[in-house]
Amino acid sequence: MPILGTTTLDKQQANIRPTTLDKAPFIGPHPEHNNLTIFNGFGAKGSLLIPYYSKHFTQHLLNQKPIATEVNCQRYF
């Protein structure tokens, strides 16, 4: 592609997707900071998983329903 030889790079951009070692989201209260809850680590599947887990997280915050074991951040603490 000869035309690429005449182009210059105007800007670069990098994005990150927070994820966990086991690729499962990280949801729940922080073990040391009582007023901090975590809802992160959804990675590349965030747009698919967040609506589902946000409903469950809301039930946890409002009604003290347990957080699913596979996404509970306590698995790392």
Secondary structure, DSSP 4 states (H G I P E B T S, - for coil): -GGGGG------------B-TTS--EEEE-SS-TT-EEEE-BGGGHHHHHHHHHHHHHHHHHH-PPPPTTTBGGGG-
